[in-house]
Amino acid sequence: MPTDQFSLSLPLRVRWSEADMQGVVFNAHYMAYFDLAITEYWRVLSKGEQAWLTETFSRLYVVKATIEFHRPARFDDQLSVSARCARLGRSSMTVDFEISRDGEHLVSGQSIYVYAHEGKSLPIPDDLRRRIHGFEKIPPL
């Protein structure tokens, strides 16, 4: 997916400790990069409302995460980690991720989140839906 279709892109420089013995980013770090991007995504949607941010974080649970590796990132690479909400269901949402370096697509990912409380799924609140629709360049399905 072209990076310009993502409403949030986070710059990130690969640190020495994130590279493995092959000199490339160890695969588990890509999930951490996705987590940094989605954290910034929620922070933007919160519009500085700390209570809203805390409430949102406490109700969203990852139930599935996938990664596709296309090309490796290496120590000191300047990356762009992008996130967008691609689908909004009744109580779940799908977030697409992309990692690129100078416009070169390196990694794709996707996480499915369920909005829940005390182990029970709940409908995604209308306010959260409005904020997502107001932020995304391409409306979620």
Rosetta constraint file for C-alpha pairs under 8 A:
AtomPair CA 1 CA 5 HARMONIC 7.15 0.50
AtomPair CA 1 CA 98 HARMONIC 7.97 0.50
AtomPair CA 2 CA 6 HARMONIC 7.83 0.50
AtomPair CA 3 CA 82 HARMONIC 7.18 0.50
AtomPair CA 3 CA 98 HARMONIC 7.51 0.50
AtomPair CA 3 CA 103 HARMONIC 7.87 0.50
AtomPair CA 5 CA 137 HARMONIC 6.40 0.50
AtomPair CA 5 CA 138 HARMONIC 6.78 0.50
AtomPair CA 6 CA 82 HARMONIC 6.16 0.50
AtomPair CA 6 CA 83 HARMONIC 6.02 0.50
AtomPair CA 6 CA 84 HARMONIC 5.40 0.50
AtomPair CA 6 CA 136 HARMONIC 7.43 0.50
AtomPair CA 6 CA 137 HARMONIC 6.88 0.50
AtomPair CA 7 CA 82 HARMONIC 7.71 0.50
AtomPair CA 7 CA 83 HARMONIC 7.06 0.50
AtomPair CA 7 CA 84 HARMONIC 6.24 0.50
AtomPair CA 7 CA 135 HARMONIC 6.88 0.50
AtomPair CA 7 CA 136 HARMONIC 5.53 0.50
AtomPair CA 7 CA 137 HARMONIC 5.88 0.50
AtomPair CA 8 CA 37 HARMONIC 7.64 0.50
AtomPair CA 8 CA 41 HARMONIC 6.45 0.50
AtomPair CA 8 CA 82 HARMONIC 5.52 0.50
AtomPair CA 8 CA 83 HARMONIC 5.58 0.50
AtomPair CA 8 CA 84 HARMONIC 6.79 0.50
AtomPair CA 9 CA 37 HARMONIC 7.27 0.50
AtomPair CA 9 CA 80 HARMONIC 5.99 0.50
AtomPair CA 9 CA 81 HARMONIC 5.41 0.50
AtomPair CA 9 CA 82 HARMONIC 4.15 0.50
AtomPair CA 9 CA 83 HARMONIC 6.61 0.50
AtomPair CA 10 CA 37 HARMONIC 6.14 0.50
AtomPair CA 10 CA 40 HARMONIC 7.85 0.50
AtomPair CA 10 CA 80 HARMONIC 5.48 0.50
AtomPair CA 10 CA 81 HARMONIC 5.05 0.50
AtomPair CA 10 CA 82 HARMONIC 6.20 0.50
AtomPair CA 11 CA 78 HARMONIC 7.01 0.50
AtomPair CA 11 CA 79 HARMONIC 5.76 0.50
AtomPair CA 11 CA 80 HARMONIC 4.66 0.50
AtomPair CA 11 CA 81 HARMONIC 6.38 0.50
AtomPair CA 12 CA 78 HARMONIC 5.87 0.50
AtomPair CA 12 CA 79 HARMONIC 5.09 0.50
AtomPair CA 12 CA 80 HARMONIC 6.13 0.50
AtomPair CA 12 CA 81 HARMONIC 7.10 0.50
AtomPair CA 13 CA 76 HARMONIC 5.73 0.50
AtomPair CA 13 CA 77 HARMONIC 5.66 0.50
AtomPair CA 13 CA 78 HARMONIC 4.49 0.50
AtomPair CA 13 CA 79 HARMONIC 5.91 0.50
AtomPair CA 14 CA 18 HARMONIC 6.65 0.50
AtomPair CA 14 CA 19 HARMONIC 7.90 0.50
AtomPair CA 14 CA 25 HARMONIC 7.63 0.50
AtomPair CA 14 CA 73 HARMONIC 7.79 0.50
AtomPair CA 14 CA 74 HARMONIC 6.76 0.50
AtomPair CA 14 CA 75 HARMONIC 5.13 0.50
AtomPair CA 14 CA 76 HARMONIC 4.79 0.50
AtomPair CA 14 CA 77 HARMONIC 5.46 0.50
AtomPair CA 14 CA 78 HARMONIC 6.63 0.50
AtomPair CA 14 CA 79 HARMONIC 7.40 0.50
AtomPair CA 15 CA 19 HARMONIC 7.30 0.50
AtomPair CA 15 CA 75 HARMONIC 5.81 0.50
AtomPair CA 15 CA 76 HARMONIC 6.02 0.50
AtomPair CA 16 CA 75 HARMONIC 5.53 0.50
AtomPair CA 16 CA 76 HARMONIC 7.24 0.50
AtomPair CA 18 CA 25 HARMONIC 5.44 0.50
AtomPair CA 18 CA 26 HARMONIC 6.08 0.50
AtomPair CA 18 CA 29 HARMONIC 6.60 0.50
AtomPair CA 18 CA 75 HARMONIC 7.35 0.50
AtomPair CA 19 CA 23 HARMONIC 5.37 0.50
AtomPair CA 19 CA 24 HARMONIC 4.91 0.50
AtomPair CA 19 CA 25 HARMONIC 4.23 0.50
AtomPair CA 19 CA 26 HARMONIC 5.53 0.50
AtomPair CA 19 CA 74 HARMONIC 6.54 0.50
AtomPair CA 19 CA 75 HARMONIC 5.94 0.50
AtomPair CA 20 CA 24 HARMONIC 5.67 0.50
AtomPair CA 20 CA 25 HARMONIC 6.04 0.50
AtomPair CA 20 CA 26 HARMONIC 5.23 0.50
AtomPair CA 23 CA 74 HARMONIC 6.17 0.50
AtomPair CA 23 CA 75 HARMONIC 6.98 0.50
AtomPair CA 24 CA 72 HARMONIC 6.01 0.50
AtomPair CA 24 CA 73 HARMONIC 5.67 0.50
AtomPair CA 24 CA 74 HARMONIC 4.45 0.50
AtomPair CA 24 CA 75 HARMONIC 6.73 0.50
AtomPair CA 25 CA 29 HARMONIC 6.79 0.50
AtomPair CA 25 CA 30 HARMONIC 7.74 0.50
AtomPair CA 25 CA 72 HARMONIC 6.80 0.50
AtomPair CA 25 CA 73 HARMONIC 5.56 0.50
AtomPair CA 25 CA 74 HARMONIC 5.56 0.50
AtomPair CA 25 CA 75 HARMONIC 7.04 0.50
AtomPair CA 26 CA 30 HARMONIC 7.65 0.50
AtomPair CA 27 CA 31 HARMONIC 7.79 0.50
AtomPair CA 28 CA 32 HARMONIC 7.04 0.50
AtomPair CA 29 CA 33 HARMONIC 6.26 0.50
AtomPair CA 30 CA 34 HARMONIC 6.29 0.50
AtomPair CA 31 CA 35 HARMONIC 6.24 0.50
AtomPair CA 32 CA 36 HARMONIC 6.31 0.50
AtomPair CA 33 CA 37 HARMONIC 6.41 0.50
AtomPair CA 33 CA 81 HARMONIC 6.89 0.50
AtomPair CA 34 CA 38 HARMONIC 6.25 0.50
AtomPair CA 34 CA 81 HARMONIC 6.96 0.50
AtomPair CA 34 CA 82 HARMONIC 7.94 0.50
AtomPair CA 34 CA 83 HARMONIC 7.63 0.50
AtomPair CA 34 CA 97 HARMONIC 6.59 0.50
AtomPair CA 34 CA 109 HARMONIC 7.88 0.50
AtomPair CA 35 CA 39 HARMONIC 6.06 0.50
AtomPair CA 36 CA 40 HARMONIC 6.39 0.50
AtomPair CA 37 CA 41 HARMONIC 6.14 0.50
AtomPair CA 37 CA 81 HARMONIC 6.27 0.50
AtomPair CA 37 CA 82 HARMONIC 6.46 0.50
AtomPair CA 37 CA 83 HARMONIC 6.18 0.50
AtomPair CA 38 CA 42 HARMONIC 6.22 0.50
AtomPair CA 38 CA 83 HARMONIC 6.45 0.50
AtomPair CA 39 CA 43 HARMONIC 6.16 0.50
AtomPair CA 40 CA 44 HARMONIC 6.14 0.50
AtomPair CA 41 CA 45 HARMONIC 6.38 0.50
AtomPair CA 41 CA 83 HARMONIC 7.24 0.50
AtomPair CA 42 CA 46 HARMONIC 6.03 0.50
AtomPair CA 42 CA 53 HARMONIC 6.70 0.50
AtomPair CA 42 CA 56 HARMONIC 7.85 0.50
AtomPair CA 43 CA 47 HARMONIC 6.86 0.50
AtomPair CA 43 CA 48 HARMONIC 7.11 0.50
AtomPair CA 43 CA 53 HARMONIC 6.54 0.50
AtomPair CA 44 CA 48 HARMONIC 7.56 0.50
AtomPair CA 45 CA 131 HARMONIC 6.09 0.50
AtomPair CA 45 CA 132 HARMONIC 7.18 0.50
AtomPair CA 45 CA 135 HARMONIC 7.45 0.50
AtomPair CA 46 CA 50 HARMONIC 7.11 0.50
AtomPair CA 46 CA 52 HARMONIC 6.01 0.50
AtomPair CA 46 CA 53 HARMONIC 5.47 0.50
AtomPair CA 49 CA 53 HARMONIC 6.36 0.50
AtomPair CA 50 CA 54 HARMONIC 6.11 0.50
AtomPair CA 51 CA 55 HARMONIC 6.09 0.50
AtomPair CA 52 CA 56 HARMONIC 6.09 0.50
AtomPair CA 53 CA 57 HARMONIC 6.16 0.50
AtomPair CA 54 CA 58 HARMONIC 6.11 0.50
AtomPair CA 55 CA 59 HARMONIC 6.42 0.50
AtomPair CA 56 CA 60 HARMONIC 6.37 0.50
AtomPair CA 59 CA 114 HARMONIC 7.89 0.50
AtomPair CA 59 CA 115 HARMONIC 5.30 0.50
AtomPair CA 59 CA 116 HARMONIC 5.15 0.50
AtomPair CA 59 CA 117 HARMONIC 5.90 0.50
AtomPair CA 60 CA 113 HARMONIC 5.87 0.50
AtomPair CA 60 CA 114 HARMONIC 5.55 0.50
AtomPair CA 60 CA 115 HARMONIC 4.66 0.50
AtomPair CA 60 CA 116 HARMONIC 6.37 0.50
AtomPair CA 61 CA 113 HARMONIC 5.14 0.50
AtomPair CA 61 CA 114 HARMONIC 5.26 0.50
AtomPair CA 61 CA 115 HARMONIC 6.54 0.50
AtomPair CA 61 CA 116 HARMONIC 7.28 0.50
AtomPair CA 62 CA 111 HARMONIC 6.56 0.50
AtomPair CA 62 CA 112 HARMONIC 5.73 0.50
AtomPair CA 62 CA 113 HARMONIC 4.42 0.50
AtomPair CA 62 CA 114 HARMONIC 6.51 0.50
AtomPair CA 63 CA 111 HARMONIC 7.56 0.50
AtomPair CA 63 CA 112 HARMONIC 5.77 0.50
AtomPair CA 63 CA 113 HARMONIC 5.85 0.50
AtomPair CA 63 CA 114 HARMONIC 6.81 0.50
AtomPair CA 64 CA 111 HARMONIC 5.59 0.50
AtomPair CA 64 CA 112 HARMONIC 5.19 0.50
AtomPair CA 64 CA 113 HARMONIC 7.40 0.50
AtomPair CA 65 CA 109 HARMONIC 7.31 0.50
AtomPair CA 65 CA 110 HARMONIC 5.66 0.50
AtomPair CA 65 CA 111 HARMONIC 4.31 0.50
AtomPair CA 65 CA 112 HARMONIC 6.48 0.50
AtomPair CA 66 CA 109 HARMONIC 5.42 0.50
AtomPair CA 66 CA 110 HARMONIC 5.32 0.50
AtomPair CA 66 CA 111 HARMONIC 6.51 0.50
AtomPair CA 67 CA 107 HARMONIC 7.07 0.50
AtomPair CA 67 CA 108 HARMONIC 5.76 0.50
AtomPair CA 67 CA 109 HARMONIC 4.31 0.50
AtomPair CA 67 CA 110 HARMONIC 6.69 0.50
AtomPair CA 68 CA 107 HARMONIC 5.76 0.50
AtomPair CA 68 CA 108 HARMONIC 5.11 0.50
AtomPair CA 68 CA 109 HARMONIC 6.15 0.50
AtomPair CA 69 CA 106 HARMONIC 6.53 0.50
AtomPair CA 69 CA 107 HARMONIC 4.82 0.50
AtomPair CA 69 CA 108 HARMONIC 6.69 0.50
AtomPair CA 70 CA 105 HARMONIC 7.22 0.50
AtomPair CA 70 CA 106 HARMONIC 5.07 0.50
AtomPair CA 70 CA 107 HARMONIC 5.55 0.50
AtomPair CA 70 CA 108 HARMONIC 7.80 0.50
AtomPair CA 71 CA 105 HARMONIC 7.43 0.50
AtomPair CA 71 CA 106 HARMONIC 4.57 0.50
AtomPair CA 71 CA 107 HARMONIC 6.81 0.50
AtomPair CA 72 CA 106 HARMONIC 6.26 0.50
AtomPair CA 72 CA 107 HARMONIC 7.95 0.50
AtomPair CA 73 CA 77 HARMONIC 6.52 0.50
AtomPair CA 73 CA 101 HARMONIC 7.86 0.50
AtomPair CA 73 CA 106 HARMONIC 7.09 0.50
AtomPair CA 77 CA 101 HARMONIC 7.21 0.50
AtomPair CA 78 CA 101 HARMONIC 6.31 0.50
AtomPair CA 78 CA 102 HARMONIC 7.84 0.50
AtomPair CA 79 CA 99 HARMONIC 6.64 0.50
AtomPair CA 79 CA 100 HARMONIC 5.66 0.50
AtomPair CA 79 CA 101 HARMONIC 4.80 0.50
AtomPair CA 79 CA 102 HARMONIC 7.44 0.50
AtomPair CA 80 CA 98 HARMONIC 7.99 0.50
AtomPair CA 80 CA 99 HARMONIC 5.61 0.50
AtomPair CA 80 CA 100 HARMONIC 5.27 0.50
AtomPair CA 80 CA 101 HARMONIC 6.29 0.50
AtomPair CA 81 CA 97 HARMONIC 7.14 0.50
AtomPair CA 81 CA 98 HARMONIC 5.84 0.50
AtomPair CA 81 CA 99 HARMONIC 4.55 0.50
AtomPair CA 81 CA 100 HARMONIC 6.70 0.50
AtomPair CA 82 CA 97 HARMONIC 5.44 0.50
AtomPair CA 82 CA 98 HARMONIC 5.11 0.50
AtomPair CA 82 CA 99 HARMONIC 6.28 0.50
AtomPair CA 83 CA 95 HARMONIC 6.66 0.50
AtomPair CA 83 CA 96 HARMONIC 5.69 0.50
AtomPair CA 83 CA 97 HARMONIC 4.58 0.50
AtomPair CA 83 CA 98 HARMONIC 6.69 0.50
AtomPair CA 84 CA 95 HARMONIC 5.51 0.50
AtomPair CA 84 CA 96 HARMONIC 5.41 0.50
AtomPair CA 84 CA 97 HARMONIC 6.71 0.50
AtomPair CA 84 CA 136 HARMONIC 6.98 0.50
AtomPair CA 85 CA 93 HARMONIC 7.07 0.50
AtomPair CA 85 CA 94 HARMONIC 5.93 0.50
AtomPair CA 85 CA 95 HARMONIC 4.39 0.50
AtomPair CA 85 CA 96 HARMONIC 6.32 0.50
AtomPair CA 85 CA 132 HARMONIC 7.33 0.50
AtomPair CA 85 CA 136 HARMONIC 7.31 0.50
AtomPair CA 85 CA 140 HARMONIC 5.97 0.50
AtomPair CA 86 CA 93 HARMONIC 7.59 0.50
AtomPair CA 86 CA 94 HARMONIC 5.61 0.50
AtomPair CA 86 CA 95 HARMONIC 5.58 0.50
AtomPair CA 86 CA 96 HARMONIC 6.26 0.50
AtomPair CA 86 CA 139 HARMONIC 7.41 0.50
AtomPair CA 86 CA 140 HARMONIC 4.51 0.50
AtomPair CA 86 CA 141 HARMONIC 6.30 0.50
AtomPair CA 87 CA 93 HARMONIC 5.38 0.50
AtomPair CA 87 CA 94 HARMONIC 4.98 0.50
AtomPair CA 87 CA 95 HARMONIC 7.15 0.50
AtomPair CA 87 CA 140 HARMONIC 4.56 0.50
AtomPair CA 87 CA 141 HARMONIC 4.61 0.50
AtomPair CA 88 CA 92 HARMONIC 6.23 0.50
AtomPair CA 88 CA 93 HARMONIC 4.50 0.50
AtomPair CA 88 CA 94 HARMONIC 6.66 0.50
AtomPair CA 88 CA 129 HARMONIC 7.84 0.50
AtomPair CA 88 CA 140 HARMONIC 6.06 0.50
AtomPair CA 88 CA 141 HARMONIC 6.15 0.50
AtomPair CA 89 CA 93 HARMONIC 5.76 0.50
AtomPair CA 89 CA 124 HARMONIC 7.92 0.50
AtomPair CA 90 CA 122 HARMONIC 7.97 0.50
AtomPair CA 90 CA 123 HARMONIC 5.28 0.50
AtomPair CA 90 CA 124 HARMONIC 6.15 0.50
AtomPair CA 91 CA 114 HARMONIC 5.76 0.50
AtomPair CA 91 CA 115 HARMONIC 5.38 0.50
AtomPair CA 91 CA 116 HARMONIC 7.63 0.50
AtomPair CA 91 CA 121 HARMONIC 6.21 0.50
AtomPair CA 91 CA 122 HARMONIC 5.53 0.50
AtomPair CA 91 CA 123 HARMONIC 4.43 0.50
AtomPair CA 91 CA 124 HARMONIC 5.07 0.50
AtomPair CA 92 CA 112 HARMONIC 6.83 0.50
AtomPair CA 92 CA 113 HARMONIC 5.45 0.50
AtomPair CA 92 CA 114 HARMONIC 4.27 0.50
AtomPair CA 92 CA 115 HARMONIC 5.96 0.50
AtomPair CA 92 CA 124 HARMONIC 7.20 0.50
AtomPair CA 93 CA 112 HARMONIC 5.69 0.50
AtomPair CA 93 CA 113 HARMONIC 5.33 0.50
AtomPair CA 93 CA 114 HARMONIC 6.57 0.50
AtomPair CA 94 CA 110 HARMONIC 6.88 0.50
AtomPair CA 94 CA 111 HARMONIC 5.79 0.50
AtomPair CA 94 CA 112 HARMONIC 4.50 0.50
AtomPair CA 94 CA 113 HARMONIC 6.39 0.50
AtomPair CA 95 CA 110 HARMONIC 5.59 0.50
AtomPair CA 95 CA 111 HARMONIC 5.33 0.50
AtomPair CA 95 CA 112 HARMONIC 6.37 0.50
AtomPair CA 95 CA 113 HARMONIC 7.85 0.50
AtomPair CA 96 CA 108 HARMONIC 7.60 0.50
AtomPair CA 96 CA 109 HARMONIC 5.87 0.50
AtomPair CA 96 CA 110 HARMONIC 4.49 0.50
AtomPair CA 96 CA 111 HARMONIC 6.70 0.50
AtomPair CA 97 CA 108 HARMONIC 5.71 0.50
AtomPair CA 97 CA 109 HARMONIC 4.76 0.50
AtomPair CA 97 CA 110 HARMONIC 5.76 0.50
AtomPair CA 98 CA 105 HARMONIC 7.33 0.50
AtomPair CA 98 CA 106 HARMONIC 7.59 0.50
AtomPair CA 98 CA 107 HARMONIC 5.70 0.50
AtomPair CA 98 CA 108 HARMONIC 4.60 0.50
AtomPair CA 98 CA 109 HARMONIC 6.21 0.50
AtomPair CA 99 CA 105 HARMONIC 6.32 0.50
AtomPair CA 99 CA 106 HARMONIC 5.58 0.50
AtomPair CA 99 CA 107 HARMONIC 5.02 0.50
AtomPair CA 99 CA 108 HARMONIC 6.50 0.50
AtomPair CA 100 CA 104 HARMONIC 5.19 0.50
AtomPair CA 100 CA 105 HARMONIC 4.49 0.50
AtomPair CA 100 CA 106 HARMONIC 5.12 0.50
AtomPair CA 100 CA 107 HARMONIC 6.95 0.50
AtomPair CA 101 CA 105 HARMONIC 6.77 0.50
AtomPair CA 101 CA 106 HARMONIC 7.05 0.50
AtomPair CA 114 CA 121 HARMONIC 6.62 0.50
AtomPair CA 115 CA 121 HARMONIC 5.74 0.50
AtomPair CA 115 CA 122 HARMONIC 5.72 0.50
AtomPair CA 115 CA 123 HARMONIC 6.87 0.50
AtomPair CA 115 CA 124 HARMONIC 6.04 0.50
AtomPair CA 116 CA 120 HARMONIC 5.27 0.50
AtomPair CA 116 CA 121 HARMONIC 4.03 0.50
AtomPair CA 116 CA 122 HARMONIC 5.05 0.50
AtomPair CA 117 CA 121 HARMONIC 6.50 0.50
AtomPair CA 117 CA 122 HARMONIC 7.03 0.50
AtomPair CA 124 CA 128 HARMONIC 6.84 0.50
AtomPair CA 124 CA 129 HARMONIC 6.98 0.50
AtomPair CA 125 CA 129 HARMONIC 6.45 0.50
AtomPair CA 126 CA 130 HARMONIC 6.10 0.50
AtomPair CA 127 CA 131 HARMONIC 6.22 0.50
AtomPair CA 128 CA 132 HARMONIC 6.18 0.50
AtomPair CA 129 CA 133 HARMONIC 6.13 0.50
AtomPair CA 130 CA 134 HARMONIC 5.96 0.50
AtomPair CA 131 CA 135 HARMONIC 6.17 0.50
AtomPair CA 132 CA 136 HARMONIC 6.08 0.50
AtomPair CA 133 CA 139 HARMONIC 5.80 0.50
AtomPair CA 133 CA 140 HARMONIC 7.16 0.50
AtomPair CA 136 CA 140 HARMONIC 7.63 0.50
